[in-house]
Amino acid sequence: MADTRLIQSRYRLLDLIGCGGMGEVWRARDESLGRQVAVKCLKPVGPQHDEAFTRILRERFRREARVAAALQHRGVTVVHDFGESDGVLYLVMELLEGRNLSQLLEDNEQHPLPVADVVDIAEQVADALGYTHRQGVVHRDLKPANIMRLDDGAVKICDFGIARLGHDIGFTSRLTGTGIAMGTPHYMSPEQISGAEVDHRSDLYSLGCVLYEIATGVPPFDMDDAWAVLVGHRDTVPEPLRTHRAELPGFFDEVVLDLLAKTPGARPADAGDLRQRIVLGRTGEQPVAHRIRPAPLVPVRHPTGTTPGLPSWTRGMTSGHRATGAVGSGEAAVDHASALTGAWTTGTGHAPTTGFPPAGDGRPTPSPELLATLAGRHSAGIDLGRRGHWEEAGDVHRAVADEREHVLGPDHPDTLASRYEVGSVLCRTGRAADALSVFGGVAEGRERTLGPDHPETLAARQETAYVLGGLGRHFEAHQVYAAVLASRERTMGPDHPETLRCRHNLAFNLSRLGRLEDSYRMAREVADARGRLLGASHPDTLVTLYEVAYTLGRLDRWDEALRTYRDVARARATALGPDHPDTLSARYEAGISLGRLGRSAEAVELYRALVEDRTRAGGPADPETLRARHGLGVNLGRTARWEEALAEAREVCAIRERTLGPDHPDTLVSRREVAVGLGWLGRWADALTDYSAVAGIRERVLGAGHPDTLASREDEARCLEQLGRGTEAADRHRRTEDLRRDRGTPPH
């Protein structure tokens, strides 16, 4: 975008004001009207070559931009124009001269703002929210960085609509180590955390968090641990503001604590009510009526070493960052909170170091500029991976890892963080054996530096287990998972999200070891725990319920599997949307269950609808569309509609052969389905041709003794019997039995 300098022959980019997770903000000149404006350039981030994603994103952007442009209030940033140029979405806004609240706190060295300013900001923001809420618009990402204090004292809320777009589509960065995209946890309402529906009262809660911070210098739940912050929002009554700062007026303390009520109904009715209370409180015209606050939640008893009032599983959680600390000018300042360098411990009980190599190791102390450059390149590598450019991401991470090792040492946390990302890229690009070696090295380095029970050490060890499972080495994976789980339960507690993640993976691995009852029992326990802690519709809860359903199917408990898959599909449709890939996957598995229960007519209807939805979302040649069509064809056959089943199988086979190749396992499955249809139609000679072709390819690719090859040879034998060629059929049966005996494979 910067190279063209001119957008739509009208907006000339002049200076980069700042950048953040959603793109860049430029000071620009509107050549048509001769005025200065701010231009925000949004760079869509989605699956590589995902046209459906891009189409949805653009439509959402246009809709949200129209919403933002329709807002006309002195407390809301004015949006002048929006559109798309060279694949980049842009938004033209008024140019604001001032500082956001995050920057003001930083300018004040994290000391609270003057009381008069705090109350004035509260009144102005309440007035702006009252207007936007009356228009039916909820911000959903209110935080200090999104509230500007202009040079003339006016206050404006930024990113209405676009903040919501970023939240929904996935611009926000994930918290390191959790794998959950959730934005900044210090300002999230309890209902946002639980994944429930939010309304204007969620904005009021977030405003309460902002006011608490600018009034006291710290957020209401000021822990370095992101999950502890989230639990604080959910379970802990915040301390009164005046325990931090006695000179705050009593009415303001009460107003903010009311905003921070755990349930929406206990908060002020609306922003208009809030503004009236602030005005009356600051003018002293009449006393503010005392409101009955909900009874305090009973504090959770905590073992030694935990934060008071929080459950034991908050110990040792992955760090989160407050929204303070951004530097730069303009509305969207550069956020350096993601830089990985900084204080780190040796794991030997010594005090934290500076983050640089210890003196005397022969390395010069690297400059802050170099460390910042490497941190930026590390983040760029992660962004490349998010866009699906895995090979490029790998090149970046390897280069950064080598440079960090040179200037910081091989066991510095930043070096190991880059090596960890190298391992992740290797997994994504199908080089599992290489990834296993890299993750093993990272785990050993972190154990030396951080200690064996440090969360980052355990994360690397857990990745080695995951890769071992992917390599089919399930017994070794089980041993690693069990050791990591024991450490996590000992140091974090049984209900810590990372403990539950490990138990989920262990349950998955148990099913691959054939220990289905153990797998089901553990997955059920994890699903119940996640539902209790995160909510019944949280994606992590639903992922585990999906695994529960899968194991129920393997146990031939198909009625229960069907009910569970349907529950997951309904919950995902509500939480993620009806066309989300995870929603569609659960519907596909429900179809499998219907077929297994002999309810193929219902399965046919399900798969017909699913094919339409998959085609709309991913296109006719998408692998998941073809999987749904394959399921449709199988169930058409089960209802004796063999002509339709054969036509479906042939079309799917042709597309798979063209897109995947004739030797791909999915192509071979479809070609076998063609043979099945031909056989049921009595065309055994034609069926034999396809059965033999599938068997020949499998023997060449997998080997003569592979179970799939042997199954194909048995298909050939049965077809030969139908053609009256008994001697050849017997020979096929004898040869397959000999091969099974040699391999120790049970009879098919």
N, C-alpha and C positions, 0 to 999 in steps of 0.2 A: 504494500500500500504506500509506504514511504517513497518508493522509487518513482511512482507516478506523480506525486505531489499535488495532483489536481483530481478531485473526485467529482464525477458527473459534470465535468466542465464548469463547476461552480465553486466548490469548497477547496481552497488552496491550503494544504498543510504547511504549518510554519515551524512550530516547536513541539517536541514530545513533552507533554506535561507529566505523564506517568504511565505505568503499566501494571497489570495485575492478572488474576486468573482468567478474566474474560477478554483480554486483549490489550489495546493501547488507547490512550486519550491524547489527542493533539489539540494545541491551540491552532486555530485556522481562521482564514478570512473568507467570508461569504462575498464572492466577487460580484454577485448580482445586487446585493443590498449594501455593500461596503461596510459591513460590521464584523467584529471579531466574534467567533463562536468556538465552542469546544466540540470536537468530533471524536466519538468513541467508535473504534473499529473492533468488531467482534469476530473472532476466528472460530468457526465451528470445529468442534473436536468430537469425532465419532469413529465408528469402525471403518476401516479402510474400504473405499469403493462402495460404501453403504448408501445407495441413492435414496432408499426409503427414509433413512435417518436424516439425511440432508434435507429432503423435501419436508419432512415433519418439522425439522428445526427452523427452516425458513418461514414456514407458515406460522409457527408459534411466535417467531420473532416479529413478524408483521402484525400479528394480533396483539402481542404485548406492547409493541411500539405504538400502535394506535391508542391503546389504553393510556400509556404514558403521555402521549401527545394531547390527549383530551383533558388532562388534568391542568387546570388553570387556577393557581393559588399562589399567593406570595411566599408560602412556605414550602413549595415544591419546585424542583428544578424544571424550567420550561424546556420542552422538547419542540424544536422547530421543524425537523425533517428526519426522514429515515429512508433507507433503501439498501441496495446491494450494488457493489462495484467490484468487478474482477474476482468474484467469489467471496468477497469480504462484506459482511453485513455492517452497516454503519448507522450511527445515530447522531444527529446534529442537535446540540443543546446550547443554552445560554452559557457564556463563559463566566464562571464564578471567581471572584477575587476574595480569597480568604483561606481559612484552614479548617480541615475537618476536626472533629472532637478528638480523634485519636492523635492527630498531630499536635493539638493544643495541650493534651496531657503530656506528650513527649517534650514539647517546648518547656513545660512547667516541671520537667524532671519527675514525672509521674505523681507530682503532688496534686491534690484536688484543686478544682477551679474555684474562684471566689464565689461565696454563697449567693450574692446577688446575680452573678452570671448564671449559676446553676439553675436558680429558680426561673430566671428569664428564659433560658433555653427550654426548660420543661414546659413553660406556658406556650412558647411558640411552636414547639413540636406537637404538643397536644392539639393546638389549633389546626395545624396542617393535617394531622391524622384524622381529626374530626371531619374535615372536608373530604379527604380521600375515602374514608370509610363510608361516608354518605353516598359516594359514587360507586360503592360496591367493590372497591379496590383494597386488597390487603397486601402489605409490603412483603412480609415473611422473612426479611433478612435485615432487620433494623439493628444497627451496631454503630459504634462511634465513627467508623470510617465512612459511613453513609449519611452522616449529618454534618452539614457545613455551617460554620459561623463566619459570615461575611465581614469584610472590613468595616462596614457601617453598623454592625451589630445584628443584622437580620440573620435568621436561621433558616436553612433550607434542607429538606430531605432529598437525597439523590437516589437514583436507580430504581424508581418505582416501575414495576412491570418487568424491567430487565433483570433486577435481582431475582424476581420470581422465575423468570425464564432460565437464568443460570442455575437456580436450585433444581428445577424440574429436569432440565435436559442433561445436566451433569458437568457444568463448567467448574464447580467447586472442587478444590483439591482434597484428596483423601488424607485422613490422618495416618501418619506413619505407623505401620504395624497392625492397624485394625482392619484395613481393607474396606472401611465404610465411608462413603462420601457424605459428610454431614455439615460442612461449613464450619463456622466458629462456634464451639460449644458454649462459650461463656454467656451467650445472649439468646439461647434457644429456650422456648417454652416447654413445659413438661409434655404437652400434647404433640409438639413437633418431635420430641425425642421418642415418644412411643409410636410415632407413625400415624396418629389419629388425625382426623380432619381438623383444620385450623380455621379460625375466623378472626375478626378484628381484635378479639381479646388476646390473641397470641402476640400481635403487635404491641399491645399494652404491656404484656409481660416483658417483652424485649426492651421496651422503653424503660421499664422499671430497672432492668439490669444496667442500661446505659446511664441512667440518672444516678444509680447507686455508685457507679464507678467514677463519674466526673465529680460527685459530691464527696467521695471518701478517698479516691485514688486507687481503689481496688474493686474488682467485680464482686458481686455478692457471694460467689463461690470461687475463691481465689486459690485453687490448687494447681500444681504443675501437671497433674495427671488428668488427661481428658475425660476418661471414664468416671473418675471421681467427681469431676465437675458435673457431668450428666446426672450422676446419682444425686448430687447435691440439689440440682434443680428439681428432681423428682421427689426426694425424701426429706430434705433438711430445711428447717425454718431458718431464713437468713438472720444474722445478727442485726439489731437496730442500727441505723446509720450513725446515731449519736454515740454509740460505743466507740466508733472510729473518730468522730469529729463532733465534739460537744456543742460547738457554736451553731450547728444546723438547727433551724426552727423545728419545733415539735410537729407542726402540721405537715411539713415536708417529709419528715421521717415516717409519719403515718401513711401519707399518700403513697410513697414508694413501696412500703411494706404491703399495702393493699394491692398495688400493681403486681407484686411478686407472689400473690396467692397461688397455691398449687392448682386449684381448679378454676376454670374460666368464670364460672358463675360467682365466685367470691371476689372477683376483681371489680373495679369501677365498671358501670354499665356500658359506658362508651367514652370516647375521647372528649366529647363535649362536657360530660359530667366531670371528667378529670380536670379539664381546663378551668371549669367554674370553681372547683375546690382550690386550685392553685391561686386563682385570682382573689378569692375570698380570704385565703390564708395569708397572702402577701400584703393585702390592703388592710386586713384587720376589720373589715366591715361587720363581720359577724363570726362567731366561732364556728369552726368546722365540726359538724356533728360526729360524735364518736361512732365508729362502725364496729360491730362485733366481728372480730377476726376468727377464723376457724381455729379450733383447738390445735395446739402444736402436735405434730406427729411425734410418736414415741421414738426417741433416739435408739438406734441399733446398738446393742452392746458390742464392743470392739475389743479384740485382743491387743496386747501391747504392740505399738508400732503402727497402728492404723490411725487415720484421721478421725477425731471424735465425731460421732453422729453418723458415720458412714459404715456400711457393712464391710466385712473383712475382705471381700473380693476386690475392693478398690486398691489394695496395696500393690505397688509395682506396676500400675497400668502405664500404657504408653503416654508420653507427654503430649499435651495440647498447648496451644498458644493463645494468649489474649489478643485482642484486635489492636492493641497498642504497639508502638514500636515501628510504625511505618515512617519512612522518611521520603522527602521529595516535596514537590509542590503540585497543586491542582487536586482535582477530585479523586483520582485514582493513583495513589502514590505507590512506589515500588515497595513490595513487602519482602523484607530480608529475614522474616521469622523462619523461613524454610531452610536457611543456611544450616548445614550440618555441623560446622565447626563450632567449638565452644568448650565449656568445661566438661571434662569427662574423668571418670575415676579409673584407677588401675585395677580395681577388684581385689586389692590387697589390704584394704582398710585404711589406706592413706587418704589425705585430703584431696579434693579435686585438683587437677592440674590446670594449666592455662589452655589446654587443647593443642599445644605444640609439643614436639618431641622433647623429652627430658634433656637437660643440658649435658654435654659431654658425649653425645652419640655421634658427633662429627657432622651433623647437619646444621646448616644455618637456619635461623628462625625465618620462616616464610613471611612475606609481607601480607598485611590484611587485604591488599588489592588482589594478590594472587589467590588467596583463599576465597575471596568473594567471586572471582572469575571462575574458579573450579566449582564452587557451589552453584553458580548460574548454569554452567555446562552440565552439571549433574541433573539439575531440574529440567534442562532442555532435553536430556536423554530420556527422562521419565515421560515428558510430553510427547516425544516421538513414539514411544511405546504405546501411549494411550491412543495415538492416531493410527496404530497398526503398522508403523514403519519399524519393524523389529530389527532388521539388519542394520539400519542406520543407528538405531538406539544402542545396539550392541557395540558398534564402532566407537560411539561417544563414551559409553561407560568404560570400555576397556582403556581408552586413552586417558580418561580422567583417573581411573584406578592406578594406572602406571605413574602418572604425574603425582598423585597424592602419595603413593608409596615412596616416591623419590624425595618429596619434601617433608612428609609427615612420618613415614615409617610404615612397615607392612601391617602392623597391628593397631594403627590409629583407627578409631571408630569411623572416621570419614573414608579412609581407604577401604575398610571392610564394608561400609555401606555401598560403595561403588562396586566392589566385588560381588556383593549380594545381588545387585541389579544385573550384573553380567550373568549370574546364574539364572535369574528370572528370564532373561532374553534367550539363553540357551534352551530353557524349557519350552518357551514359546516357539522356537524354531526347530523343534524336534531333535535336539541334541541332548537327550536326557543323561547319557553316560557322562558327558562333559559337565553338565550342570551338577551332577552328583558330586564330582570332584571339587568343583568350585564351592558349593554349599558346605561341603565337609571342611575345606580350608577356612571358610569364613567362621564356621562354628568353633573350630580350634582356636583361631585368632581371638574371637570374642571371649572364649573361655579364659584364655591367658590374660586378656586385658580387662574384661568386665566381670569375670567370674562365671562359674558353671550355671548358676541359677538366674542370671540376669535375663530380663525379657528378650533382649536382642539375641543373646546366645541361644535361648530356647527357640526363637523364631527361625534361626538358621538350622538348628537341629530338626525342627519340625519340617522344614522344606526338604531336608535330606530324606526324611521318611516318606514325604509325598512323592518324591522322584523315584524312590525305591519301589513304591506301589505301582507307579506308572511303568516301571521296567518289569513288572510281574514278580518282583522279589518281595512278596507280601509278608513272609515270615520275618525277614529282616526289618521291613517297615513296621511290623507290629512291635518288635522289640524297641525300636527307637521311639515310636509313639508312646509306648507304655512308660518308658523312662522319662520322657518330656512331661507326660501327664502327671506322673508322681511329683516331679519338681514343681510344676505349675500349681498343683493342689496344695503342696507344702508351703510355697512362698506367696501365692496369690489367693488361695482359697478355692473351694469347689465350684463356686458360681461366677468366678471372673470370666468375662467374655472370651478371653484367650484360652482359659481352661476348657470352656465349653466347645470352642472351636477345635481344640485338640481331641476332645472326646468324640466330637462329630466325625472327625477324620478316622479315629480309631474304630468307631462303629462301622464306617464304610469299609475299612480294611478287613475287619472281622468277617463281613459278608463275603469278601473275596477269598478268604481262607475257608469258606464253607461253614463257619460257625454262625449259622443264621439266627438261632435263638438268642445267642449272646449279642449279636449285632442289633437285632430288633429291640431287645431290652435296653441296651445302651442308647440307641437312637431315640427311643421313646422318652427316656429320662432327660436327654438333652433337649428335646423338643419342649417338654413340660417346663424345664428350667428357663429356656429362652423365652417361652411364652409368658412366664411369670415376671421375668426381669425386663424384657424388651417389648413385650406386647404380642398378642396372638397373630397380628398381621405383619410383624416385622420380617423383612426378607430373610434374616438368619433363621428365624423360627420356621418359616415356610420351607427353606432349604432342607432343614432336618426332617420336617414332616414328609417331604418328598422322599427322603431316604427311608423313612419308616414305611411308606407305601411300597417302595421298591422291594424292601425285604419281606413285607407281607405277601407280595406276589410270589417271591421265590419260595415262600413257605406254603404256597397254594391256598392262601387265605384271600382269595380274589375279591370276595364281597367287601372285606375291610379295606383292601387296597383301593378298590373303586371309590368307596366313600372318602377315603383320605385324599386321593388324587383330586376328587371333585371339590373337596374343601379347600385344598391348596389353590386350585384353579380359580375358584370364586374369590378367595382372599387376594390373590395376585391381581386379578382383574380390577379389584377395587383399589388396591394400593399402587399398582404399577401401570395399570391400563390393560384393556382387553387385547391389544395387539403386541404387548411386550413379549419378547421371546420366552421368558420364563413362564408366563401365563399360557402361551401356546404349547409349551413342552408338557405342562401338567395336563392339558386337554388331550394331547397325543397319548399319554400314558393311560388316561381314563379310557380311551378307545381300545388300547391293548387289553385292559382289564375286562371290558365288555366282551371282546372276542373270546377271552379265556373262559368267561362265564356262559358262553353259548348264546350271547345276546348280540349276534352279528348284525341283525337288522338295525339295532340302535347304533352299533358301531359305524355302519355305513353312513347313517345320517350325520353322526358326529364328524367323521372324516371328510364328508363332502363340505361341510361348513368350514372345517379346519383348512382344507385345501384352498378354499376361496380366501380365507384370512391370511394364510401363508403366502399365497400368490400376491396379494395386495401389499403385504409388508416386505417381502423379499424378492419377488419375481418368480416366474414359472420354472426357472432352472435352478433356483436356490436349493441346496441339499435338503433343507428341512421341508420345503414344499414337496420334493420328491419322496421324502420319507412318509409324509401324510398321504400322498397318492399311492404309495406302495401299500400302506395300511388299508386304504380304500379298496384296492384290488384284491387283497387277501380276503377281506370280509365279504366282498361281492362273490368270491368263489365259495365261501362258507354258506352263503345263501343260495347256492346252485345257479348263480347268474354268471355262468362260465364264459359266455361270449364277451360280456362286458369286462369281466375280470381279465381275460386274455388281452383285450384291446388296451386296458389300463397298464398291464404289465409290459406290453410291447412299447408303449409310448415312454414309460418311465425308463425302461432299459435303453432305448435309443438315446434319450437325453443324457443319461448317466454315461453311456459309452462315449458320447461326443464331448462331455464336459470333464469326466473323470478318467476316461480311458477304458479299454476293453478288459484289462486285468484288475481293475479296482474291485475290492470286495463288495461294494454296494452294487456295482454293475453285475457281478456274478450272482448276487442274491436275486436281482431282477430277472436275469436270464433263466435262473432256475424256476422262478415263478411263471415265466412263459412256458417252460416245459411242463410244469404242473397243470396249467390250463389246457395245454394241448392234449395231455393224457386224459384229463377228465372229459374232453370232447371226443375221445376215441382216436385221436391222431397220434398213435404211439410211435410211428416211424419218425415223424417230425420231432416228437418229444425226445426221442433217443439222440437225435442230432444235437439238441441243446444240452441234454444231460451230459453227453460225452464231451462236448466242448468245455463245459464248466469243470468237469473232472480233470481234463487235460491241463487247463490253465492252473487250477489249484495244485495239481501235482508238480507242475513246473515252478510255480511261485513258492509254494509252501512245503513241498516235499511229499513223497508217496505215503508216508505214514502219518501225516497231519490229520487230526480228527475231521476237519472239513473236507479234506480230499477223500478220506475213507467214506464219509457220508455220501459224497457225490458218486463214488463207485457203487455204493449200495443202491442209489437211485438208478444207475445204469442197469444193475442186475434186475431190479424189479421191472424196469421197462422191457428188458429182454424177455422176461417171463411172459409179459403181456403179449409180446410178439411171437410167442411159441418157440423161442430160441433157448430152451431149457439148459442145454449143455453149456452154452456161453454164459448164461446166468449163474449156473453152479460154479463155473470157473471164477467168475467175479467174486462171488460170495467167499470162496475158499481163499482167494488171494487177500481179500480184505481181512478175513479172520486171522490169517498168518501174520499180516502186518500189525494187527491189533495185539496179538500175542507177543510179538517181538518188542512192542513198545509198552506192553503192560496196560493197554487201554481197555476199559470195560467194553463189552459188546454194545453196539449202537441200539 
